[in-house]
């Protein structure tokens, strides 16, 4: 009985055991493929991770190589810069020395050219001064001869007169101290002297006319339209400034007139009134005129003259040159009248105190040349004319046909014009 029960128990246990073993086998059989798939997946992940690591290592390596190359390039560039800087520093003194030598040679050449020009100018001035001195000596000799002749005539007359002849008035002599026949001789001598002077003036005038004709016959090289318009703009601006200047001088004119009246310098007062009347008329003409710049040859004619003043050369054309020549002649004319007026007033000689000298715009219409240039040459003529007028002589100029003119030799010494053609 017990044996049967035990056998049954053993059988049941065996059956259960076998069942459990079977279940385990089936479970293991099912788990094995899943483990393998997981292993493959893990292996792939590990490989990918390793690949990423390798890629990162390669990138880092490449980056390091790039940085190293950049550093090498920077070092090479710095070394090249340092080398270039060293070369530049070494070459700079030599270059500066060479530049200084070039400047010195250029400066020496300019100095030599300036010296040559100055030497030429001095020679011309010296020649003109010699001509002036020669002319003055001739004038003085003529004056001395004339005085000597007059003295000889007077002495001869006194010798021929009986004792007591000089006392009392002489009937029929017209209030003169010489007889009528001698008066006629003196008059004829004065006429001959005036005729000789007139002939000299005519010769000078003819030379001036010939020079002007030569100037007009010079080939007129037309300038560009752009340059012409530039000259016109400069002229319009200069004319506006000159008109403003004339307006501002009105009060000065009045002060000068009152001063002359206070000093009772009537001859100078009359002269200045003539001067101011002309200036007012000139101002009115400037304000009323309508100027055609495009048809004026000055504004399309190229520079063909140059002149030397105050250490440098200036250029102009024949129209500007003629204007400056007229400035000298106008200056001499006005200076002569001003000097004669001071002499008549028995006033001390002082050409710089004259209003005409200070103004120096007589005859200037604002065209062709700057106002300062015209003023300079007007004053040069004025100073010489004043000396002649005050001393009642003609060392620097002449008088003919109611007009005062400066001598051509004096004009050449003041205004040394050279042709560029």
C-alpha positions as CSV (number, residue, x, y, z in Angstrom):
1,X,0.0,0.0,0.0
2,X,2.7,2.3,1.2
3,X,4.7,1.2,-1.8
4,X,2.0,2.0,-4.1
5,X,1.5,5.4,-2.7
6,X,5.3,6.0,-2.8
7,X,5.5,4.8,-6.4
8,X,2.7,7.2,-7.3
9,X,4.4,10.0,-5.6
10,X,7.6,9.2,-7.4
11,X,5.8,9.1,-10.7
12,X,4.1,12.3,-10.1
13,X,7.4,13.9,-9.1
14,X,9.1,12.5,-12.2
15,X,6.3,13.7,-14.4
16,X,6.5,17.2,-12.9
17,X,10.2,17.2,-13.2
18,X,10.1,16.2,-16.8
19,X,7.5,18.9,-17.4
20,X,9.6,21.5,-15.8
21,X,12.7,20.5,-17.7
22,X,10.8,20.6,-20.9
23,X,9.5,24.1,-20.1
24,X,13.0,25.2,-19.3
25,X,14.3,23.8,-22.5
26,X,11.7,25.6,-24.5
27,X,12.3,28.8,-22.6
28,X,16.1,28.6,-23.3
29,X,15.4,27.8,-26.9
30,X,13.2,30.9,-27.2
31,X,15.7,33.2,-25.2
32,X,18.8,32.3,-27.2
33,X,17.7,34.1,-30.5
34,X,16.7,37.2,-28.5
35,X,20.1,37.3,-26.7
36,X,21.9,37.1,-30.0
37,X,19.9,40.0,-31.5
38,X,20.6,42.0,-28.4
39,X,24.3,41.2,-28.6
40,X,24.4,42.2,-32.3
41,X,22.7,45.5,-31.5
42,X,25.0,46.2,-28.6
43,X,28.0,45.3,-30.8
44,X,26.7,47.7,-33.5
45,X,26.3,50.4,-30.9
46,X,29.8,49.8,-29.7
47,X,31.1,49.9,-33.2
48,X,29.3,53.2,-33.9
49,X,30.5,54.6,-30.7
50,X,34.0,53.5,-31.5
51,X,33.6,55.1,-35.0
52,X,32.5,58.3,-33.4
53,X,35.4,58.3,-31.1
54,X,37.7,57.6,-34.0
55,X,36.1,60.4,-36.0
56,X,36.4,62.8,-33.1
57,X,40.0,61.8,-32.6
58,X,40.6,62.4,-36.4
59,X,38.9,65.8,-36.2
60,X,40.9,66.8,-33.2
61,X,44.0,65.6,-34.9
62,X,43.1,67.6,-38.1
63,X,42.2,70.6,-36.0
64,X,45.6,70.4,-34.2
65,X,47.3,70.1,-37.5
66,X,45.4,73.1,-38.9
67,X,46.3,75.1,-35.9
68,X,49.9,74.1,-36.1
69,X,50.0,75.0,-39.8
70,X,48.4,78.4,-39.0
71,X,50.9,79.0,-36.2
72,X,53.7,78.1,-38.6
73,X,52.3,80.5,-41.2
74,X,51.9,83.2,-38.5
75,X,55.5,82.7,-37.4
76,X,56.6,82.8,-41.0
77,X,54.6,85.9,-41.7
78,X,56.0,87.6,-38.6
79,X,59.5,86.6,-39.5
80,X,58.9,88.0,-43.0
81,X,57.5,91.2,-41.6
82,X,60.4,91.6,-39.2
83,X,62.7,91.0,-42.1
84,X,61.0,93.5,-44.3
85,X,60.9,96.0,-41.4
86,X,64.6,95.5,-40.9
87,X,65.3,96.0,-44.6
88,X,63.1,99.1,-44.6
89,X,64.9,100.5,-41.6
90,X,68.2,99.8,-43.2
91,X,67.0,101.4,-46.5
92,X,65.3,104.4,-45.0
93,X,68.4,106.4,-44.2
94,X,69.7,105.8,-47.7
95,X,66.4,106.7,-49.3
96,X,66.1,109.8,-47.1
97,X,69.7,110.7,-48.1
98,X,68.9,110.2,-51.7
99,X,65.7,112.3,-51.5
100,X,67.7,115.0,-49.7
101,X,70.3,114.9,-52.4
102,X,67.6,115.2,-55.1
103,X,66.0,118.1,-53.3
104,X,69.4,119.8,-52.9
105,X,70.2,119.4,-56.6
106,X,66.7,120.7,-57.5
107,X,67.1,123.6,-55.1
108,X,70.5,124.4,-56.5
109,X,69.1,124.3,-60.1
110,X,66.3,126.6,-59.1
111,X,68.8,128.9,-57.3
112,X,71.0,128.9,-60.4
113,X,68.0,129.7,-62.6
114,X,66.9,132.5,-60.3
115,X,70.4,133.9,-60.1
116,X,70.6,133.8,-63.9
117,X,67.2,135.6,-64.1
118,X,68.3,138.1,-61.5
119,X,71.5,138.7,-63.2
120,X,69.7,139.3,-66.5
121,X,67.2,141.5,-64.8
122,X,70.0,143.5,-63.1
123,X,71.8,143.9,-66.4
124,X,68.6,145.2,-68.0
125,X,67.9,147.5,-65.1
126,X,71.5,148.7,-65.1
127,X,71.3,149.4,-68.8
128,X,68.0,151.3,-68.3
129,X,69.5,153.2,-65.4
130,X,72.5,154.1,-67.5
131,X,70.1,155.4,-70.2
132,X,68.2,157.3,-67.7
133,X,71.3,158.9,-66.2
134,X,72.5,159.7,-69.7
135,X,69.2,161.4,-70.5
136,X,69.2,163.3,-67.3
137,X,72.8,164.4,-67.9
138,X,71.7,165.6,-71.3
139,X,68.8,167.5,-69.9
140,X,71.0,169.0,-67.2
141,X,73.5,170.0,-69.8
142,X,70.8,171.6,-71.9
143,X,69.5,173.5,-68.9
144,X,73.0,174.6,-67.9
145,X,73.7,175.8,-71.4
146,X,70.4,177.6,-71.5
147,X,71.0,179.3,-68.2
148,X,74.6,180.2,-69.2
149,X,73.3,181.7,-72.5
150,X,70.6,183.7,-70.6
151,X,73.2,184.9,-68.1
152,X,75.6,185.8,-71.0
153,X,72.8,187.8,-72.7
154,X,71.9,189.5,-69.4
155,X,75.5,190.4,-68.7
156,X,76.0,191.7,-72.2
157,X,72.9,193.8,-71.9
158,X,74.1,195.3,-68.6
159,X,77.4,196.1,-70.2
160,X,75.7,197.9,-73.1
161,X,73.5,200.0,-70.9
162,X,74.6,203.5,-69.8
163,X,75.0,204.4,-66.1
164,X,71.7,204.6,-64.2
165,X,69.9,202.7,-67.0
166,X,68.4,200.2,-64.5
167,X,66.7,202.9,-62.5
168,X,63.1,203.7,-63.2
169,X,60.6,202.1,-65.6
170,X,61.4,201.8,-69.3
171,X,58.7,203.1,-71.6
172,X,57.6,200.7,-74.3
173,X,59.2,197.6,-72.7
174,X,55.9,196.2,-71.5
175,X,57.0,196.1,-67.8
176,X,60.0,193.8,-68.8
177,X,63.6,194.4,-67.8
178,X,64.8,193.7,-71.4
179,X,64.2,195.7,-74.6
180,X,61.6,194.4,-77.1
181,X,64.2,193.0,-79.5
182,X,65.7,190.9,-76.7
183,X,62.2,189.8,-75.7
184,X,61.6,188.6,-79.2
185,X,64.9,186.7,-79.2
186,X,64.0,185.1,-75.8
187,X,60.6,184.1,-77.2
188,X,62.1,182.6,-80.3
189,X,64.6,180.6,-78.1
190,X,61.8,179.3,-75.9
191,X,59.8,178.3,-79.0
192,X,62.9,176.4,-80.4
193,X,63.3,174.6,-77.1
194,X,59.6,173.8,-77.0
195,X,59.7,172.6,-80.6
196,X,62.7,170.4,-79.8
197,X,60.9,168.9,-76.8
198,X,57.8,168.4,-78.8
199,X,59.8,166.5,-81.4
200,X,61.3,164.3,-78.7
201,X,57.8,163.6,-77.4
202,X,56.6,162.8,-80.9
203,X,59.4,160.3,-81.4
204,X,58.6,158.6,-78.1
205,X,54.9,158.6,-79.0
206,X,55.6,157.1,-82.4
207,X,57.7,154.3,-80.7
208,X,54.8,153.6,-78.3
209,X,52.4,153.4,-81.2
210,X,54.7,151.0,-83.1
211,X,55.0,148.9,-80.0
212,X,51.2,148.8,-79.6
213,X,50.9,147.9,-83.3
214,X,53.3,145.1,-82.8
215,X,51.3,143.9,-79.8
216,X,48.1,143.9,-81.9
217,X,49.9,142.0,-84.7
218,X,51.0,139.2,-82.4
219,X,49.4,135.9,-83.1
220,X,46.5,135.5,-80.7
221,X,46.4,131.9,-79.5
222,X,42.9,131.3,-78.3
223,X,42.5,129.6,-74.9
224,X,40.0,126.9,-74.1
225,X,36.4,127.6,-73.4
226,X,36.8,126.4,-69.9
227,X,39.7,128.7,-69.3
228,X,37.8,131.6,-70.8
229,X,34.8,131.1,-68.5
230,X,37.2,130.9,-65.5
231,X,38.7,134.3,-66.5
232,X,35.2,135.8,-66.8
233,X,34.2,134.5,-63.4
234,X,37.4,135.9,-61.8
235,X,36.8,139.2,-63.6
236,X,33.2,139.5,-62.4
237,X,34.3,138.8,-58.8
238,X,37.1,141.4,-59.1
239,X,34.7,143.9,-60.5
240,X,32.2,143.4,-57.6
241,X,35.0,143.9,-55.1
242,X,36.2,147.0,-56.8
243,X,32.7,148.5,-56.8
244,X,32.4,147.8,-53.1
245,X,35.8,149.5,-52.6
246,X,34.6,152.7,-54.4
247,X,31.5,152.9,-52.3
248,X,33.6,152.6,-49.1
249,X,35.9,155.4,-50.2
250,X,33.1,158.1,-50.3
251,X,33.6,159.0,-46.7
252,X,37.4,159.2,-47.1
253,X,37.0,161.6,-50.0
254,X,35.0,163.9,-47.8
255,X,37.6,163.8,-45.0
256,X,40.5,164.5,-47.4
257,X,38.6,167.5,-48.9
258,X,37.9,169.0,-45.4
259,X,41.5,168.5,-44.4
260,X,42.8,170.4,-47.4
261,X,40.4,173.3,-46.7
262,X,41.5,173.4,-43.1
263,X,45.1,173.6,-44.1
264,X,44.3,176.3,-46.7
265,X,46.0,174.3,-49.5
266,X,43.9,175.7,-52.3
267,X,45.9,174.5,-55.2
268,X,46.0,171.0,-53.8
269,X,42.3,171.3,-53.0
270,X,41.5,172.2,-56.7
271,X,43.6,169.3,-58.0
272,X,41.9,166.8,-55.6
273,X,38.5,168.0,-56.6
274,X,39.3,167.2,-60.3
275,X,40.6,163.8,-59.2
276,X,37.5,163.0,-57.2
277,X,35.2,164.2,-60.0
278,X,36.8,161.8,-62.3
279,X,36.6,158.9,-59.8
280,X,32.8,159.6,-59.3
281,X,32.3,159.6,-63.0
282,X,34.3,156.3,-63.3
283,X,32.2,154.8,-60.5
284,X,29.0,155.7,-62.3
285,X,30.2,154.2,-65.6
286,X,31.0,151.0,-63.8
287,X,27.5,150.7,-62.4
288,X,25.7,151.6,-65.6
289,X,27.7,149.6,-68.2
290,X,26.7,146.3,-69.6
291,X,29.8,144.4,-70.5
292,X,30.1,141.7,-73.3
293,X,32.8,139.5,-72.0
294,X,32.6,136.9,-74.7
295,X,33.5,139.4,-77.4
296,X,36.4,140.9,-75.5
297,X,39.7,139.4,-76.9
298,X,41.3,139.6,-73.5
299,X,39.2,136.7,-72.3
300,X,40.1,134.4,-75.1
301,X,43.7,135.4,-75.8
302,X,46.5,133.3,-74.2
303,X,49.2,134.9,-72.1
304,X,52.0,136.1,-74.4
305,X,53.9,138.5,-72.0
306,X,55.6,138.2,-68.7
307,X,57.1,140.8,-66.3
308,X,59.2,140.7,-63.2
309,X,58.3,142.3,-59.9
310,X,59.2,141.7,-56.3
311,X,61.3,138.6,-56.9
312,X,58.9,136.7,-59.2
313,X,57.5,136.6,-62.7
314,X,53.9,137.4,-63.7
315,X,52.2,136.6,-67.0
316,X,49.5,138.4,-69.0
317,X,48.5,139.1,-72.6
318,X,48.9,142.3,-74.5
319,X,45.7,143.8,-73.2
320,X,46.8,143.4,-69.6
321,X,50.2,144.7,-70.5
322,X,48.7,147.8,-72.1
323,X,46.6,148.4,-69.0
324,X,49.7,148.3,-66.8
325,X,51.6,150.7,-69.1
326,X,48.6,153.1,-68.9
327,X,48.8,152.8,-65.1
328,X,52.4,154.1,-65.1
329,X,51.4,157.0,-67.5
330,X,48.3,157.9,-65.5
331,X,50.4,157.9,-62.4
332,X,53.0,160.2,-63.9
333,X,50.3,162.6,-65.1
334,X,48.5,162.7,-61.7
335,X,51.7,162.9,-59.8
336,X,53.0,165.9,-61.8
337,X,49.8,167.8,-61.1
338,X,49.8,166.9,-57.4
339,X,53.5,167.9,-57.1
340,X,52.9,171.2,-58.8
341,X,49.9,171.9,-56.6
342,X,52.0,171.4,-53.4
343,X,54.7,173.6,-54.8
344,X,52.2,176.3,-55.5
345,X,50.9,176.0,-52.0
346,X,54.5,176.2,-50.7
347,X,53.8,172.9,-49.0
348,X,56.6,170.5,-48.1
349,X,57.3,167.8,-50.7
350,X,55.6,164.5,-49.7
351,X,54.1,162.4,-52.5
352,X,52.9,159.7,-50.1
353,X,50.6,162.0,-48.3
354,X,48.7,162.8,-51.5
355,X,45.3,161.1,-51.7
356,X,45.8,160.3,-55.4
357,X,48.9,158.3,-54.4
358,X,47.1,156.5,-51.6
359,X,44.1,155.7,-53.8
360,X,46.0,154.9,-57.0
361,X,42.9,153.9,-59.0
362,X,42.7,156.7,-61.5
363,X,42.1,155.2,-64.9
364,X,41.4,151.7,-63.5
365,X,38.0,150.3,-64.5
366,X,38.3,147.0,-62.7
367,X,39.2,145.0,-65.9
368,X,42.1,142.9,-67.2
369,X,44.5,143.1,-64.2
370,X,44.1,142.9,-60.4
371,X,43.6,146.1,-58.6
372,X,46.8,145.7,-56.6
373,X,48.9,145.3,-59.7
374,X,47.4,148.5,-61.2
375,X,47.9,150.4,-57.9
376,X,51.6,149.4,-57.8
377,X,52.5,150.6,-61.3
378,X,50.3,153.8,-60.9
379,X,52.3,154.7,-57.7
380,X,55.6,154.1,-59.5
381,X,54.6,156.6,-62.2
382,X,53.1,159.0,-59.6
383,X,56.2,159.2,-57.5
384,X,58.3,160.3,-60.5
385,X,55.7,162.7,-61.8
386,X,55.4,164.3,-58.4
387,X,59.1,165.0,-58.3
388,X,59.0,166.6,-61.7
389,X,55.9,168.6,-60.9
390,X,57.2,169.8,-57.5
391,X,60.7,170.8,-59.0
392,X,59.2,172.2,-62.2
393,X,61.3,170.0,-64.5
394,X,60.9,167.0,-66.9
395,X,63.5,164.4,-65.8
396,X,61.2,161.5,-66.0
397,X,58.6,162.6,-68.5
398,X,57.3,165.1,-71.0
399,X,54.4,167.3,-71.8
400,X,52.9,167.4,-75.3
401,X,49.5,168.3,-76.8
402,X,48.1,168.9,-73.4
403,X,49.1,165.5,-72.1
404,X,51.8,164.4,-69.6
405,X,53.7,161.2,-70.5
406,X,56.5,159.3,-68.9
407,X,59.7,158.8,-70.9
408,X,60.0,155.4,-72.7
409,X,63.3,154.6,-71.0
410,X,61.8,155.3,-67.6
411,X,58.7,153.2,-68.5
412,X,61.0,150.3,-69.5
413,X,62.9,150.5,-66.2
414,X,59.6,150.4,-64.2
415,X,57.7,147.9,-66.3
416,X,60.1,145.4,-68.0
417,X,57.8,143.4,-70.3
418,X,59.1,140.3,-72.1
419,X,57.4,138.6,-74.9
420,X,56.7,134.8,-74.6
421,X,56.2,134.4,-78.4
